[in-house]
């Protein structure tokens, strides 16, 4: 996975404020992406991990109501609402995110 200079700057800024060095390194090296891409679809991905991955792919993470967040990919107009019940994201939403991230990656490759 390749990151633009702006994305790297954004991630280091987030890391500075959150100081979760392991997660920042994981996202930058693709380990967090590998976690979400494993098969069968994982059911132990936390909301924080989803949010970090979404940010790494250039998506916006918005509050979506009382108990949910929305992952928004502006260029494609895709919105994925994710209910926040429990500690982990449900498998159905992980699948939607995997599809979205694959679409974003394909779009990046086409732009190069």
C-alpha positions in Angstrom: 0.0 0.0 0.0 1.3 3.4 -0.9 0.6 6.6 1.0 0.8 10.1 -0.2 2.9 12.6 1.7 -0.3 14.3 3.0 -1.6 11.0 4.3 1.6 10.3 6.1 1.6 13.8 7.6 -1.9 13.3 8.7 -1.1 9.9 10.3 1.8 11.2 12.2 -0.3 14.1 13.4 -2.9 11.6 14.6 -0.2 9.5 16.2 1.2 12.5 18.0 -2.1 13.3 19.6 -3.3 9.7 20.3 0.2 8.2 20.8 -0.7 4.7 19.9 2.6 3.9 18.3 1.9 0.3 17.6 -1.4 1.0 15.7 0.2 3.9 13.7 3.1 1.6 12.7 0.6 -1.2 11.9 -1.4 1.0 9.5 1.6 2.5 7.9 3.1 -1.0 7.3 -0.1 -2.6 6.3 -0.4 -4.9 9.3 -3.8 -3.4 10.3 -4.9 -3.8 6.7 -3.8 -7.4 6.7 -5.9 -7.9 9.9 -9.1 -6.8 8.2 -8.3 -8.7 5.0 -7.9 -12.1 6.7 -10.3 -14.9 6.1 -12.9 -15.8 7.3 -14.1 -12.3 7.8 -12.8 -11.2 11.2 -15.3 -10.5 14.0 -12.8 -9.0 16.5 -12.0 -5.7 14.8 -12.5 -2.8 17.1 -14.2 0.5 16.3 -10.9 2.3 16.8 -9.1 0.1 14.3 -11.9 0.7 11.7 -11.6 4.4 12.3 -7.9 4.4 11.8 -8.1 2.3 8.7 -10.8 4.5 7.3 -8.7 7.6 7.9 -5.7 5.9 6.2 -7.8 5.3 3.1 -8.9 9.0 3.1 -12.4 8.4 4.3 -14.2 10.6 6.7 -15.5 9.2 10.0 -18.7 11.0 11.2 -21.0 10.6 14.1 -24.1 8.9 12.8 -26.6 9.2 15.6 -26.8 8.0 19.2 -25.0 4.7 18.7 -23.3 4.7 15.3 -20.6 6.1 13.1 -20.6 6.7 9.4 -17.6 5.9 7.2 -17.8 8.2 4.2 -15.8 8.0 0.9 -16.5 11.4 -0.7 -15.2 10.6 -4.2 -17.5 7.6 -4.7 -20.3 8.9 -2.5 -20.3 5.7 -0.4 -21.6 5.9 3.1 -21.4 2.9 5.5 -23.2 3.4 8.8 -21.8 1.2 11.5 -23.8 0.6 14.7 -21.7 0.7 17.8 -23.0 -2.1 20.0 -20.4 -3.9 22.0 -16.6 -3.7 21.6 -16.3 -5.0 18.0 -17.6 -4.3 14.6 -20.0 -6.9 13.2 -18.8 -9.1 10.3 -21.4 -7.7 7.8 -19.9 -4.2 8.2 -16.3 -5.5 8.0 -17.2 -7.0 4.6 -18.7 -3.7 3.4 -15.5 -1.9 4.6 -13.3 -4.4 2.8 -15.2 -3.8 -0.4 -14.9 -0.1 0.0 -11.2 -0.2 0.8 -10.6 -2.4 -2.3 -12.5 0.1 -4.4 -10.4 3.0 -3.1 -7.2 1.0 -3.7 -8.2 0.3 -7.3 -9.0 4.0 -7.8 -5.6 4.9 -6.5 -3.9 2.5 -8.9 -5.9 3.9 -11.8 -4.8 7.4 -10.9 -1.1 6.5 -10.9 
